[in-house]
Amino acid sequence: MTPVPDPRPSITMDNNNFNLRNVETFFVESGERQRLIELLLQRLNESDWVNLVEKKCREYIANQFDNATLDDMVNKVKKDAREAVPDKVKLEIMDEVRAFVARILAEEERRCFGT
């Protein structure tokens, strides 16, 4: 009987290094990226971030009258929007990413070294 190949990309480990591209691919293919996007959107909605960004967009449009373009508005509001993401939300998302990477590295280590 032929063994079923592992559908995950190999996380090449040599000299304690790993192939970041494979980690990124697995991050997307495993659904973890989408899960974290949904978590981020939930946390931003729970905070006042969405209202703040909407307010900034409305202010931009009001000040630009007929000359407002979507690209210009995004470029103007983007910096403030990024800075307004609550630190608590940033830390939670980063902790989730770190935990994901730690899990796949531990799995790969067990697969490679049988520990």
Backbone as JSON Lines, residues from 0, in Angstrom:
{"i":0,"aa":"M","n":[0.84,-1.18,0.0],"ca":[0.0,0.0,0.0],"c":[0.89,1.25,0.0]}
{"i":1,"aa":"T","n":[0.61,2.18,-0.9],"ca":[1.38,3.4,-1.01],"c":[0.93,4.41,0.03]}
{"i":2,"aa":"P","n":[1.88,5.0,0.78],"ca":[1.48,5.99,1.78],"c":[0.92,7.23,1.1]}
{"i":3,"aa":"V","n":[-0.03,7.87,1.78],"ca":[-0.64,9.1,1.27],"c":[0.31,10.25,1.59]}
{"i":4,"aa":"P","n":[0.68,11.03,0.57],"ca":[1.6,12.14,0.83],"c":[0.93,13.22,1.67]}
{"i":5,"aa":"D","n":[1.74,13.87,2.5],"ca":[1.26,14.99,3.32],"c":[0.95,16.16,2.38]}
{"i":6,"aa":"P","n":[-0.29,16.7,2.41],"ca":[-0.64,17.78,1.49],"c":[0.0,19.11,1.85]}
{"i":7,"aa":"R","n":[0.53,19.21,3.07],"ca":[1.16,20.47,3.47],"c":[2.52,20.62,2.81]}
{"i":8,"aa":"P","n":[2.9,21.86,2.49],"ca":[4.24,22.05,1.96],"c":[5.26,21.71,3.04]}
{"i":9,"aa":"S","n":[6.39,21.19,2.63],"ca":[7.44,20.87,3.58],"c":[8.04,22.16,4.12]}
{"i":10,"aa":"I","n":[8.25,22.2,5.42],"ca":[8.88,23.35,6.04],"c":[10.36,22.98,6.18]}
{"i":11,"aa":"T","n":[11.13,23.26,5.16],"ca":[12.51,22.83,5.1],"c":[13.3,23.4,6.28]}
{"i":12,"aa":"M","n":[13.86,22.49,7.07],"ca":[14.65,22.92,8.22],"c":[16.08,22.42,8.03]}
{"i":13,"aa":"D","n":[17.03,23.33,7.99],"ca":[18.42,22.94,7.98],"c":[19.2,23.97,8.78]}
{"i":14,"aa":"N","n":[20.03,23.49,9.67],"ca":[20.79,24.38,10.55],"c":[19.88,25.38,11.28]}
{"i":15,"aa":"N","n":[18.77,24.88,11.78],"ca":[17.81,25.67,12.54],"c":[17.16,26.79,11.72]}
{"i":16,"aa":"N","n":[17.2,26.71,10.41],"ca":[16.51,27.66,9.55],"c":[15.32,26.96,8.92]}
{"i":17,"aa":"F","n":[14.35,27.72,8.48],"ca":[13.22,27.12,7.78],"c":[12.86,28.0,6.61]}
{"i":18,"aa":"N","n":[12.2,27.4,5.65],"ca":[11.83,28.1,4.43],"c":[10.57,28.93,4.7]}
{"i":19,"aa":"L","n":[10.75,30.23,4.79],"ca":[9.65,31.14,5.13],"c":[8.53,31.08,4.1]}
{"i":20,"aa":"R","n":[8.87,30.92,2.83],"ca":[7.85,30.84,1.78],"c":[6.89,29.68,2.05]}
{"i":21,"aa":"N","n":[7.42,28.54,2.48],"ca":[6.56,27.41,2.78],"c":[5.67,27.68,3.99]}
{"i":22,"aa":"V","n":[6.2,28.38,4.98],"ca":[5.39,28.75,6.14],"c":[4.25,29.66,5.7]}
{"i":23,"aa":"E","n":[4.56,30.63,4.87],"ca":[3.53,31.55,4.38],"c":[2.48,30.8,3.56]}
{"i":24,"aa":"T","n":[2.92,29.89,2.72],"ca":[1.98,29.1,1.91],"c":[1.06,28.29,2.81]}
{"i":25,"aa":"F","n":[1.63,27.62,3.8],"ca":[0.81,26.82,4.71],"c":[-0.12,27.72,5.53]}
{"i":26,"aa":"F","n":[0.35,28.9,5.89],"ca":[-0.47,29.87,6.63],"c":[-1.75,30.18,5.86]}
{"i":27,"aa":"V","n":[-1.62,30.34,4.55],"ca":[-2.79,30.62,3.7],"c":[-3.61,29.36,3.47]}
{"i":28,"aa":"E","n":[-2.94,28.28,3.06],"ca":[-3.66,27.05,2.68],"c":[-4.36,26.38,3.86]}
{"i":29,"aa":"S","n":[-3.84,26.57,5.05],"ca":[-4.44,25.94,6.23],"c":[-5.71,26.66,6.68]}
{"i":30,"aa":"G","n":[-5.92,27.88,6.14],"ca":[-7.08,28.66,6.56],"c":[-6.79,29.57,7.74]}
{"i":31,"aa":"E","n":[-5.56,29.49,8.26],"ca":[-5.2,30.31,9.42],"c":[-5.21,31.8,9.08]}
{"i":32,"aa":"R","n":[-4.76,32.14,7.91],"ca":[-4.76,33.55,7.5],"c":[-6.18,34.1,7.49]}
{"i":33,"aa":"Q","n":[-7.09,33.36,6.9],"ca":[-8.48,33.81,6.84],"c":[-9.09,33.9,8.24]}
{"i":34,"aa":"R","n":[-8.76,32.93,9.1],"ca":[-9.26,32.95,10.47],"c":[-8.79,34.19,11.2]}
{"i":35,"aa":"L","n":[-7.51,34.55,11.01],"ca":[-6.98,35.73,11.68],"c":[-7.53,37.03,11.09]}
{"i":36,"aa":"I","n":[-7.8,37.05,9.81],"ca":[-8.45,38.22,9.21],"c":[-9.82,38.42,9.84]}
{"i":37,"aa":"E","n":[-10.57,37.33,9.98],"ca":[-11.9,37.42,10.59],"c":[-11.81,37.84,12.05]}
{"i":38,"aa":"L","n":[-10.82,37.33,12.78],"ca":[-10.62,37.73,14.17],"c":[-10.27,39.22,14.25]}
{"i":39,"aa":"L","n":[-9.39,39.68,13.37],"ca":[-9.02,41.09,13.33],"c":[-10.23,41.97,13.08]}
{"i":40,"aa":"L","n":[-11.02,41.61,12.08],"ca":[-12.22,42.4,11.77],"c":[-13.18,42.42,12.96]}
{"i":41,"aa":"Q","n":[-13.32,41.29,13.63],"ca":[-14.19,41.23,14.81],"c":[-13.68,42.18,15.89]}
{"i":42,"aa":"R","n":[-12.38,42.12,16.17],"ca":[-11.81,42.97,17.22],"c":[-11.9,44.45,16.85]}
{"i":43,"aa":"L","n":[-11.68,44.77,15.58],"ca":[-11.78,46.18,15.17],"c":[-13.22,46.68,15.29]}
{"i":44,"aa":"N","n":[-14.18,45.82,14.98],"ca":[-15.58,46.2,15.14],"c":[-15.96,46.36,16.6]}
{"i":45,"aa":"E","n":[-15.37,45.54,17.47],"ca":[-15.65,45.64,18.9],"c":[-15.07,46.91,19.5]}
{"i":46,"aa":"S","n":[-13.97,47.36,18.95],"ca":[-13.39,48.62,19.41],"c":[-14.09,49.74,18.65]}
{"i":47,"aa":"D","n":[-13.65,50.94,18.85],"ca":[-14.27,52.07,18.14],"c":[-13.52,52.39,16.85]}
{"i":48,"aa":"W","n":[-12.66,51.48,16.41],"ca":[-11.81,51.72,15.26],"c":[-12.61,51.99,13.99]}
{"i":49,"aa":"V","n":[-13.62,51.2,13.73],"ca":[-14.41,51.36,12.49],"c":[-15.05,52.74,12.46]}
{"i":50,"aa":"N","n":[-15.62,53.16,13.58],"ca":[-16.26,54.48,13.64],"c":[-15.23,55.59,13.42]}
{"i":51,"aa":"L","n":[-14.06,55.42,13.99],"ca":[-13.0,56.42,13.82],"c":[-12.59,56.55,12.35]}
{"i":52,"aa":"V","n":[-12.41,55.42,11.68],"ca":[-12.0,55.45,10.27],"c":[-13.12,56.03,9.41]}
{"i":53,"aa":"E","n":[-14.35,55.65,9.69],"ca":[-15.47,56.24,8.95],"c":[-15.51,57.75,9.12]}
{"i":54,"aa":"K","n":[-15.27,58.21,10.34],"ca":[-15.27,59.65,10.62],"c":[-14.16,60.35,9.82]}
{"i":55,"aa":"K","n":[-12.97,59.75,9.81],"ca":[-11.85,60.32,9.04],"c":[-12.19,60.4,7.55]}
{"i":56,"aa":"C","n":[-12.84,59.36,7.04],"ca":[-13.22,59.35,5.62],"c":[-14.25,60.43,5.32]}
{"i":57,"aa":"R","n":[-15.22,60.56,6.2],"ca":[-16.25,61.61,6.01],"c":[-15.63,62.99,6.05]}
{"i":58,"aa":"E","n":[-14.69,63.2,6.97],"ca":[-14.01,64.49,7.06],"c":[-13.24,64.78,5.78]}
{"i":59,"aa":"Y","n":[-12.56,63.78,5.27],"ca":[-11.8,63.96,4.04],"c":[-12.73,64.36,2.89]}
{"i":60,"aa":"I","n":[-13.82,63.62,2.75],"ca":[-14.78,63.9,1.67],"c":[-15.36,65.3,1.82]}
{"i":61,"aa":"A","n":[-15.71,65.68,3.04],"ca":[-16.3,67.0,3.28],"c":[-15.33,68.11,2.92]}
{"i":62,"aa":"N","n":[-14.05,67.9,3.16],"ca":[-13.04,68.92,2.88],"c":[-12.62,68.96,1.42]}
{"i":63,"aa":"Q","n":[-12.87,67.88,0.68],"ca":[-12.44,67.83,-0.72],"c":[-13.55,68.19,-1.7]}
{"i":64,"aa":"F","n":[-14.78,68.26,-1.24],"ca":[-15.93,68.56,-2.08],"c":[-15.98,67.61,-3.28]}
{"i":65,"aa":"D","n":[-15.92,68.13,-4.49],"ca":[-16.06,67.3,-5.69],"c":[-14.75,66.64,-6.13]}
{"i":66,"aa":"N","n":[-13.67,67.0,-5.5],"ca":[-12.36,66.49,-5.94],"c":[-11.92,65.22,-5.23]}
{"i":67,"aa":"A","n":[-12.76,64.68,-4.37],"ca":[-12.38,63.5,-3.59],"c":[-12.35,62.26,-4.48]}
{"i":68,"aa":"T","n":[-11.22,61.55,-4.46],"ca":[-11.13,60.25,-5.13],"c":[-10.87,59.18,-4.07]}
{"i":69,"aa":"L","n":[-11.25,57.97,-4.37],"ca":[-11.06,56.88,-3.42],"c":[-9.58,56.68,-3.11]}
{"i":70,"aa":"D","n":[-8.74,56.69,-4.13],"ca":[-7.3,56.5,-3.91],"c":[-6.72,57.59,-3.01]}
{"i":71,"aa":"D","n":[-7.09,58.83,-3.27],"ca":[-6.59,59.93,-2.44],"c":[-7.06,59.78,-1.0]}
{"i":72,"aa":"M","n":[-8.32,59.41,-0.82],"ca":[-8.86,59.25,0.52],"c":[-8.14,58.12,1.26]}
{"i":73,"aa":"V","n":[-7.94,57.0,0.59],"ca":[-7.24,55.87,1.22],"c":[-5.83,56.29,1.62]}
{"i":74,"aa":"N","n":[-5.13,56.97,0.73],"ca":[-3.77,57.41,1.04],"c":[-3.74,58.38,2.21]}
{"i":75,"aa":"K","n":[-4.73,59.22,2.31],"ca":[-4.79,60.21,3.39],"c":[-5.16,59.56,4.73]}
{"i":76,"aa":"V","n":[-6.07,58.61,4.73],"ca":[-6.62,58.04,5.97],"c":[-5.81,56.83,6.45]}
{"i":77,"aa":"K","n":[-5.07,56.18,5.56],"ca":[-4.39,54.93,5.88],"c":[-3.47,55.03,7.11]}
{"i":78,"aa":"K","n":[-2.66,56.04,7.18],"ca":[-1.72,56.18,8.29],"c":[-2.46,56.32,9.61]}
{"i":79,"aa":"D","n":[-3.46,57.18,9.65],"ca":[-4.24,57.36,10.88],"c":[-4.97,56.07,11.26]}
{"i":80,"aa":"A","n":[-5.49,55.37,10.26],"ca":[-6.21,54.12,10.53],"c":[-5.28,53.08,11.13]}
{"i":81,"aa":"R","n":[-4.1,52.95,10.58],"ca":[-3.13,51.98,11.11],"c":[-2.72,52.32,12.53]}
{"i":82,"aa":"E","n":[-2.48,53.6,12.77],"ca":[-2.07,54.03,14.1],"c":[-3.19,53.87,15.13]}
{"i":83,"aa":"A","n":[-4.43,53.87,14.67],"ca":[-5.58,53.78,15.57],"c":[-5.93,52.35,15.98]}
{"i":84,"aa":"V","n":[-5.31,51.37,15.36],"ca":[-5.59,49.97,15.76],"c":[-5.13,49.82,17.21]}
{"i":85,"aa":"P","n":[-6.02,49.39,18.09],"ca":[-5.64,49.28,19.51],"c":[-4.47,48.32,19.7]}
{"i":86,"aa":"D","n":[-3.55,48.69,20.6],"ca":[-2.39,47.84,20.89],"c":[-2.82,46.45,21.31]}
{"i":87,"aa":"K","n":[-3.9,46.37,22.07],"ca":[-4.4,45.07,22.53],"c":[-4.73,44.16,21.34]}
{"i":88,"aa":"V","n":[-5.3,44.73,20.29],"ca":[-5.66,43.96,19.1],"c":[-4.39,43.53,18.37]}
{"i":89,"aa":"K","n":[-3.45,44.44,18.21],"ca":[-2.18,44.1,17.55],"c":[-1.48,42.95,18.27]}
{"i":90,"aa":"L","n":[-1.45,43.04,19.6],"ca":[-0.78,42.0,20.38],"c":[-1.48,40.66,20.26]}
{"i":91,"aa":"E","n":[-2.81,40.68,20.27],"ca":[-3.55,39.42,20.15],"c":[-3.28,38.75,18.81]}
{"i":92,"aa":"I","n":[-3.29,39.52,17.73],"ca":[-3.05,38.96,16.4],"c":[-1.61,38.44,16.3]}
{"i":93,"aa":"M","n":[-0.66,39.2,16.8],"ca":[0.74,38.75,16.76],"c":[0.93,37.49,17.6]}
{"i":94,"aa":"D","n":[0.27,37.4,18.74],"ca":[0.36,36.19,19.55],"c":[-0.2,34.98,18.8]}
{"i":95,"aa":"E","n":[-1.28,35.19,18.06],"ca":[-1.87,34.1,17.27],"c":[-0.92,33.66,16.16]}
{"i":96,"aa":"V","n":[-0.25,34.61,15.51],"ca":[0.7,34.27,14.44],"c":[1.89,33.51,15.03]}
{"i":97,"aa":"R","n":[2.4,34.0,16.16],"ca":[3.52,33.31,16.81],"c":[3.14,31.88,17.2]}
{"i":98,"aa":"A","n":[1.94,31.71,17.73],"ca":[1.49,30.38,18.14],"c":[1.37,29.46,16.93]}
{"i":99,"aa":"F","n":[0.88,29.99,15.82],"ca":[0.77,29.2,14.58],"c":[2.15,28.73,14.13]}
{"i":100,"aa":"V","n":[3.1,29.65,14.07],"ca":[4.46,29.3,13.62],"c":[5.07,28.29,14.58]}
{"i":101,"aa":"A","n":[4.89,28.48,15.86],"ca":[5.44,27.53,16.84],"c":[4.83,26.15,16.65]}
{"i":102,"aa":"R","n":[3.52,26.08,16.38],"ca":[2.87,24.79,16.17],"c":[3.43,24.08,14.94]}
{"i":103,"aa":"I","n":[3.54,24.79,13.84],"ca":[4.01,24.1,12.63],"c":[5.48,23.73,12.73]}
{"i":104,"aa":"L","n":[6.27,24.54,13.41],"ca":[7.67,24.18,13.59],"c":[7.81,22.96,14.5]}
{"i":105,"aa":"A","n":[6.99,22.89,15.54],"ca":[7.02,21.72,16.42],"c":[6.58,20.47,15.66]}
{"i":106,"aa":"E","n":[5.54,20.6,14.83],"ca":[5.09,19.46,14.02],"c":[6.17,19.02,13.06]}
{"i":107,"aa":"E","n":[6.83,19.98,12.43],"ca":[7.88,19.65,11.47],"c":[9.08,19.01,12.17]}
{"i":108,"aa":"E","n":[9.39,19.5,13.33],"ca":[10.49,18.9,14.1],"c":[10.17,17.46,14.46]}
{"i":109,"aa":"R","n":[8.94,17.21,14.9],"ca":[8.53,15.83,15.22],"c":[8.6,14.96,13.97]}
{"i":110,"aa":"R","n":[8.16,15.52,12.83],"ca":[8.16,14.74,11.58],"c":[9.6,14.43,11.15]}
{"i":111,"aa":"C","n":[10.48,15.42,11.24],"ca":[11.85,15.25,10.77],"c":[12.72,14.43,11.73]}
{"i":112,"aa":"F","n":[12.52,14.67,13.0],"ca":[13.44,14.08,13.99],"c":[12.79,13.03,14.87]}
{"i":113,"aa":"G","n":[11.51,12.8,14.66],"ca":[10.8,11.76,15.4],"c":[10.72,11.99,16.88]}
{"i":114,"aa":"T","n":[10.7,13.24,17.3],"ca":[10.61,13.54,18.74],"c":[9.2,13.81,19.17]}
